[in-house]
Amino acid sequence: MSDSRNLFHKVWDLHTVGNLSSGQTQLFIGLHLIHEVTSPQAFEMLRDRGLKVMYPDRTIATVDHIVPTDNQARPFQDALAEQMMSSIEKNCREFGVTLLNIDDNRQGVVHIVGPEQGLTQPGMTIACGDSHTSTHGAFGTISFGIGTSQVAYVLSTQTLAMDRPKVRRIEVNGTLAPGVYAKDVILHIIRKLGVNGGVGYAYEYAGEVFDRMSMEERMTVCNMSIEGGARCGYINPDQTTVDYLRGRPFAPQGADFDKAAQWWLSLASGPEATFDDVVQFDGSTIEPTVTWGINPAQSVGVREPIPAVAQFPAEEQVGVKEALEFMELKEGQSLEGLKIDVAFIGSCTNGRISDLREAARIAKGKKVAPGVKALVVPGSQQVLAQAEKEGLDKIFSEAGFEWRAAGCSMCLAMNPDKLKGREICASSSNRNFKGRQGSPTGRTLLMSPAMVAAAALAGFVTDVRGM
C-alpha cells in the first residue's frame, strides 16, 4: 500500500495523544533535554503545584550555556552562573533526573551531547528549552525548541500542545565545490528563502548534497532551520544514520539495534510522499558564504559584493540600511579583506570533531595574525578528548589559538567569553544579531569553521579556497 505521508506526518501521527479544541495536537515527547538556563523556573513551577517529573528517564540534563571554558573552578566567578549551576544540580537530585555535570566526561553542548550519546534516534519527538533543538532533526526526528513554561509542561506531563506545521521539501542537488561546507549550504538556503521564509513550516532537506553529507554535516544544516523561520528541520534516516548510531551508549544493542534500524529506515518519506511546497537549489553554485548584516539571511558569497539596497524587497530595505549602518559596510562592497578582531570556532552549529579537523587542516603550521584573539571551543568533553587524541589541540595552540574546555562560549556570551566594544568576530556560530556575542555594539560575521580559521590566520575575511 502506498503511503503519501512524509516522515514528518508519520512521526507526528505516531506521537499524537489527542486533538485539542484549540485545533492543536497534544504530542507525546519521547526525549526531553534540559540545561541550566531555561530549567530553574520550570522546576519552581512544578514545586509550586506539587508536581513530579512524569518520566525522569526521558529527561536528560547537561550544563553548557553559562559554563566558563577557561577557569571552571567552583564556585564560578559569576554569581548568577554559580546560582544556575547550583539550581540544576539541586533540581536534578530532587526530581531524579540524570545530569551530565562538568565532572562527567559526557558533558557538553546539549545538541552535541544528545546525538553522540545515542539519545537522539530516528522517529522520536524531542523538545528542549533552546531554539536550536532542530539540530536533532538530522536523524529523522521532530525536534523543536520550547519556552520555559513549556519546559515545565513537558516535565510534568511528557506532552506538548502544538500547531501542526506545513512541510516544505528543500532539495539540493549537484556537487559542492571544495571549500564549500554544510554551513555554506544552510546560509545559502536562508539567504534565498529569508529569515521568515519557513514560518509555519517544517523543512525536509533532501537531494544528493544531503545524501552525501556525514551526520555531523547534517546536524549543522538542521541546527539553523530555526534561523530560516522554520519550526524544525529534518533529514530522512538512511544507512549513514544507522552507521552513526551503532554502538552509541543509549542506542539499542545487538539484535535490538538491527530491528530498530529496520524501523528507522521505514520512516523515510517515500516516492509517494506529498509536501505543501518544494524548492530546489543547485549545490554547485554555492560559494563559501559570509554574513554581512544582523540576521543570518543577510549573507553573500565571500567574493561577491553586498547587494544594493534597492535590490531588496521594499519591506526589507529599512532593515538592510540599518544592518549596513550598524556593520559600517556599504552596498557593492566585498567582505574579502575586511579586518577581524576575534575568531571563534565552536557552538552547537560547528563545535563537532569534523569541524575542528577542517579548521586544524587550515591552521596547521601557520600563525594567527597579530592582534587577533582566536578561540577553539569543543562542543563536548567527548569532542575535546577525541581532538586531543588526534593532536588537534597542539596544532591550534602552536598556531596561536586558545584551546578551551567544552561549552557554548562566545556563541551567546552568557559566560565570560564576550566581544568588547566594536570588535568584529569571524564566528562559526548561528546568530549574528546585535549584541548576541556580548557587546551591544560588537559585530558578528557567520561562516564555516574553515573560513573562521582562514580569517584568523590572515587577520581579515579571506576565501578559504585559496588555502
C-alpha positions in Angstrom: 0.0 0.0 0.0 1.4 3.4 -1.0 1.9 6.0 1.8 1.5 9.6 0.8 2.7 10.7 4.3 6.2 12.2 4.6 8.4 11.4 7.6 7.1 14.4 9.5 3.5 13.3 9.2 4.4 9.7 10.2 6.3 10.7 13.3 3.6 13.3 14.2 0.8 10.8 13.9 2.7 8.2 16.0 3.1 10.7 18.8 -0.4 12.2 18.8 -2.1 11.7 22.2 -5.1 13.7 21.3 -6.6 16.6 19.3 -7.5 19.7 21.4 -10.5 22.0 21.0 -8.0 24.8 20.2 -7.1 22.9 17.0 -3.7 22.0 18.4 -2.4 18.5 18.7 -1.2 17.1 22.0 2.1 15.3 21.3 3.9 12.8 23.4 7.6 13.9 23.8 10.0 11.0 23.5 13.1 12.8 24.8 13.3 16.0 26.8 16.7 17.7 27.0 17.3 20.4 29.6 20.1 22.8 30.5 20.9 25.2 33.3 19.4 28.4 31.8 15.8 27.6 30.9 15.1 24.9 33.6 15.2 26.7 37.0 11.9 28.5 36.7 10.3 25.3 35.2 11.3 23.2 38.2 9.9 26.0 40.5 6.6 25.8 38.7 6.5 22.1 39.4 7.3 22.7 43.1 4.6 25.4 43.4 2.0 22.9 42.1 3.3 19.9 44.0 4.0 18.1 40.7 6.7 15.4 39.9 8.7 14.8 36.7 6.4 12.3 34.9 9.1 10.2 33.2 12.5 11.2 34.7 14.2 8.6 32.5 13.1 10.5 29.4 14.7 13.7 30.6 18.5 14.3 30.4 20.2 17.5 31.7 23.6 19.0 30.8 25.3 22.3 31.5 26.6 24.4 28.6 25.4 28.0 28.2 26.9 29.7 31.3 29.8 27.3 31.9 33.2 29.1 31.6 35.5 27.4 29.1 38.8 28.6 30.8 38.6 28.6 34.6 36.0 26.1 35.7 36.8 26.1 39.4 33.7 26.2 41.6 32.1 28.5 42.7 32.2 30.2 39.3 33.3 33.8 39.4 30.0 34.9 38.0 27.4 34.8 40.9 24.4 34.3 38.5 26.2 31.4 36.7 27.0 29.7 40.0 23.4 30.1 41.1 22.2 28.5 37.9 24.6 25.6 38.3 23.6 25.0 42.0 20.0 25.2 40.9 20.2 22.5 38.2 22.3 20.3 40.5 19.6 20.5 43.2 16.7 20.1 40.8 18.1 17.0 39.1 18.9 15.5 42.5 15.4 16.2 43.9 13.4 15.2 40.8 15.6 12.1 39.8 16.9 13.5 36.5 20.3 12.4 35.1 22.7 15.4 35.0 25.8 15.4 32.8 27.7 17.8 35.0 31.2 19.3 34.3 32.8 16.4 36.3 31.1 13.9 33.9 33.0 13.2 30.7 29.7 13.1 28.7 29.0 16.9 29.4 28.8 19.3 26.6 26.5 21.5 24.5 23.1 19.9 24.7 22.7 19.4 20.9 26.1 17.8 20.6 25.7 15.5 23.6 22.2 14.1 22.5 23.5 12.6 19.2 26.9 11.5 20.4 25.4 9.6 23.3 22.8 7.9 21.0 19.9 9.6 22.9 18.7 11.1 19.6 17.2 8.4 17.4 15.0 8.4 14.3 11.3 8.6 14.7 11.5 10.5 18.0 9.9 13.7 19.2 12.5 15.8 21.0 12.0 19.0 23.0 14.4 21.3 24.7 14.3 24.9 26.1 16.7 26.0 23.4 15.9 27.3 20.0 18.5 25.2 18.2 16.8 21.9 19.1 16.1 21.5 15.4 19.7 20.1 15.2 18.3 16.6 16.2 16.2 16.6 13.0 19.3 15.4 11.2 18.3 11.9 12.5 14.8 12.0 11.2 13.2 13.3 14.3 10.7 16.1 15.0 12.7 18.3 17.3 11.9 21.8 18.5 12.8 24.5 20.9 10.3 25.4 23.6 9.9 28.2 26.2 10.3 27.9 30.0 6.6 27.4 30.8 6.5 24.6 28.1 9.6 23.0 29.8 7.5 22.8 33.0 4.6 21.3 31.0 6.8 18.6 29.4 8.5 17.8 32.7 5.1 17.2 34.3 3.1 15.6 31.5 5.7 14.4 28.9 3.4 16.1 26.3 3.2 19.4 24.5 0.3 21.2 22.7 1.3 22.2 19.3 0.0 23.5 16.0 0.8 21.1 13.1 3.1 22.9 10.6 3.0 22.5 6.9 6.0 20.7 5.3 8.4 22.2 2.7 10.8 19.9 0.9 14.1 21.6 0.1 16.1 19.7 -2.5 19.8 20.5 -3.1 21.4 18.5 -5.9 24.7 18.6 -7.7 28.1 18.6 -6.1 29.6 21.1 -3.7 32.9 22.7 -4.7 36.0 22.1 -2.5 36.0 24.7 0.4 32.2 24.7 0.5 30.7 23.2 3.6 27.3 22.3 5.2 27.4 25.8 6.9 27.6 27.4 3.5 24.6 25.3 2.3 22.3 26.3 5.1 23.4 30.0 5.0 22.6 30.0 1.2 19.2 28.4 1.8 18.4 31.0 4.5 19.6 33.8 2.2 17.3 32.7 -0.6 14.2 31.9 1.4 14.6 34.6 4.1 14.6 34.6 7.9 10.8 34.4 7.8 10.5 32.1 4.8 10.0 29.0 7.0 7.3 30.4 9.3 4.5 27.8 9.6 6.7 25.1 8.1 8.8 22.1 8.9 11.7 21.8 6.5 12.6 18.4 4.9 16.1 18.6 3.5 16.6 16.2 0.6 18.7 15.6 -2.5 22.2 14.4 -3.5 24.0 17.0 -1.4 22.4 15.9 1.9 22.6 12.2 0.9 26.4 12.6 0.7 26.7 14.5 4.0 28.0 12.9 7.2 25.7 13.0 10.2 27.8 15.9 11.7 27.2 18.0 8.5 23.5 17.2 8.5 23.3 18.4 12.1 24.9 21.8 11.1 22.2 22.2 8.4 19.2 21.2 10.7 20.6 23.3 13.5 20.0 26.5 11.6 16.5 25.7 10.3 15.2 27.9 13.1 17.2 30.8 11.6 15.1 30.5 8.5 11.9 30.8 10.5 11.0 27.0 10.3 9.6 25.3 13.4 12.0 22.4 12.8 14.1 20.8 10.0 14.9 17.2 9.3 16.7 14.7 7.0 15.4 11.3 6.3 17.2 8.4 8.0 19.5 6.3 5.8 22.5 4.0 6.1 24.6 6.9 7.2 22.3 7.5 10.2 22.3 3.8 11.1 26.1 3.6 11.0 26.5 6.7 13.2 24.2 5.3 15.9 25.5 1.8 16.0 27.3 1.2 19.4 26.4 4.6 20.9 25.7 4.3 24.7 22.0 4.9 24.7 21.2 3.3 21.3 19.7 -0.2 21.2 22.3 -3.0 21.2 22.8 -6.3 19.3 19.7 -7.8 17.6 17.5 -4.9 19.1 19.6 -2.5 17.1 19.1 -4.3 13.8 15.3 -4.4 14.5 15.3 -0.7 15.4 17.4 0.2 12.3 14.9 -1.5 10.0 12.1 0.5 11.6 14.1 3.8 11.4 14.6 3.4 7.7 10.9 2.6 7.1 10.0 6.1 8.4 11.7 7.9 5.5 9.5 9.9 3.1 8.8 7.5 0.2 8.3 8.3 -3.5 4.6 8.8 -3.0 5.1 11.3 -0.2 3.4 14.7 -0.6 4.5 18.1 0.5 2.9 21.6 0.9 5.8 23.1 -1.0 9.0 22.1 -2.8 12.0 24.3 -3.6 15.2 23.3 -5.4 18.8 24.5 -5.3 21.9 23.7 -7.4 24.7 22.8 -4.9 27.4 23.5 -7.5 26.5 27.3 -7.4 27.0 27.7 -3.7 30.2 29.5 -2.6 31.8 29.9 0.8 29.3 32.2 2.4 29.7 35.0 5.0 27.0 37.2 6.7 27.4 40.9 6.2 24.3 42.0 8.3 22.5 41.5 11.5 20.4 38.4 10.7 21.5 35.1 9.1 19.8 35.8 5.8 22.0 38.8 5.2 24.9 37.0 3.5 26.9 36.8 0.3 29.5 34.6 -1.3 32.9 35.6 0.0 33.9 37.2 -3.3 30.5 38.6 -4.1 29.6 42.3 -3.5 27.0 43.2 -0.9 23.8 43.8 -3.0 22.4 47.3 -3.4 19.6 48.3 -1.0 17.3 48.8 -4.0 17.7 45.1 -4.9 15.8 44.0 -1.8 12.0 43.9 -1.5 10.6 47.3 -0.3 9.6 45.9 3.1 13.2 44.8 3.8 15.0 47.9 2.8 14.8 49.7 6.1 16.3 46.6 7.8 19.1 46.4 5.2 20.0 50.1 5.7 20.1 49.5 9.5 22.3 46.5 9.0 24.8 48.3 6.7 25.0 51.2 9.1 25.5 49.0 12.2 28.2 46.9 10.5 29.8 50.0 8.9 29.6 48.4 5.4 28.5 49.8 2.1 26.4 48.3 -0.8 28.7 47.0 -3.5 31.5 46.3 -1.0 33.1 42.8 -0.9 33.7 41.2 2.5 37.0 39.8 1.4 39.8 41.8 3.1 37.5 43.0 6.0 39.7 43.1 9.1 38.6 41.0 12.1 39.5 41.2 15.8 38.2 37.9 17.1 37.8 34.4 15.6 35.5 31.9 17.3 35.3 28.2 16.4 32.7 26.3 18.3 28.9 26.2 19.2 26.1 23.7 18.7 26.3 24.5 14.9 30.0 23.8 14.4 31.7 22.5 17.5 32.0 18.9 16.4 35.1 16.8 15.7 34.8 17.1 11.9 34.5 20.9 12.3 37.7 21.1 14.3 39.6 18.8 11.9 38.7 21.1 8.9 39.8 24.2 10.9 43.0 22.4 12.0 43.8 21.5 8.4 43.8 25.2 7.5 45.7 26.3 10.7 48.5 23.6 10.6 52.0 25.1 10.5 50.7 28.7 10.3 50.2 31.5 12.8 47.2 33.6 13.9 47.6 37.2 12.7 48.9 39.7 15.2 46.0 41.5 17.0 43.5 38.6 16.5 42.1 36.8 19.5 41.3 33.3 18.4 39.3 30.7 20.4 38.6 27.0 19.7 35.9 25.6 21.9 35.0 21.9 21.5 31.3 21.2 21.7 31.6 18.4 24.3 34.1 16.6 26.5 34.0 13.7 24.1 34.9 16.0 21.2 37.7 17.5 23.3 39.1 14.1 24.2 39.0 13.0 20.5 40.6 16.2 19.3 43.4 15.8 21.9 43.9 12.2 20.9 44.4 13.4 17.3 46.7 16.2 18.3 44.4 18.9 17.0 44.8 20.9 20.3 48.6 21.1 19.6 48.0 22.3 16.0 45.7 25.1 17.3 47.9 26.0 20.3 51.1 26.2 18.1 49.2 28.4 15.6 48.2 30.8 18.5 44.6 29.8 19.1 43.3 29.4 22.7 42.2 25.8 23.3 39.3 25.7 25.7 37.0 23.3 27.7 33.6 22.3 26.4 30.7 24.8 26.4 28.7 27.3 24.4 31.3 30.0 24.9 31.2 33.1 22.6 28.1 31.9 20.6 25.9 33.7 23.0 28.1 35.3 25.7 26.2 34.1 28.8 29.6 33.3 30.1 33.0 35.2 30.3 33.7 34.9 26.5 32.4 38.2 25.1 33.2 40.7 22.4 34.3 44.1 23.6 33.2 47.4 22.0 33.0 47.4 18.2 35.1 44.3 17.7 34.4 42.2 14.6 34.2 38.5 15.1 34.5 35.8 12.5 32.3 33.1 14.1 31.2 29.6 13.3 28.1 30.0 15.4 24.5 30.5 14.3 23.3 34.1 15.1 24.7 37.5 14.2 22.0 39.6 15.9 23.1 42.9 17.5 24.6 42.1 21.0 24.5 38.4 20.5 28.2 37.9 21.3 28.2 40.1 24.5 28.8 43.6 23.3 25.8 45.7 22.2 28.0 47.3 19.5 30.1 44.2 18.6 29.8 42.8 15.1 29.5 39.1 14.0 30.3 37.5 10.7 28.9 34.0 10.4 30.9 31.5 8.3 32.2 27.9 8.3 34.9 26.8 10.8 37.4 26.5 7.9 36.6 30.1 6.9 37.0 31.3 10.5 40.4 29.6 10.7 41.4 31.2 7.4 40.3 34.7 8.7 42.2 34.2 12.0 45.4 33.5 10.1 45.0 36.3 7.6 43.7 38.8 10.1 40.8 39.6 7.7 38.0 37.8 5.8 39.6 35.6 3.1 38.4 32.9 0.7 39.4 29.5 2.2 39.6 28.1 -1.3 42.9 29.9 -1.7 44.3 28.0 1.2 
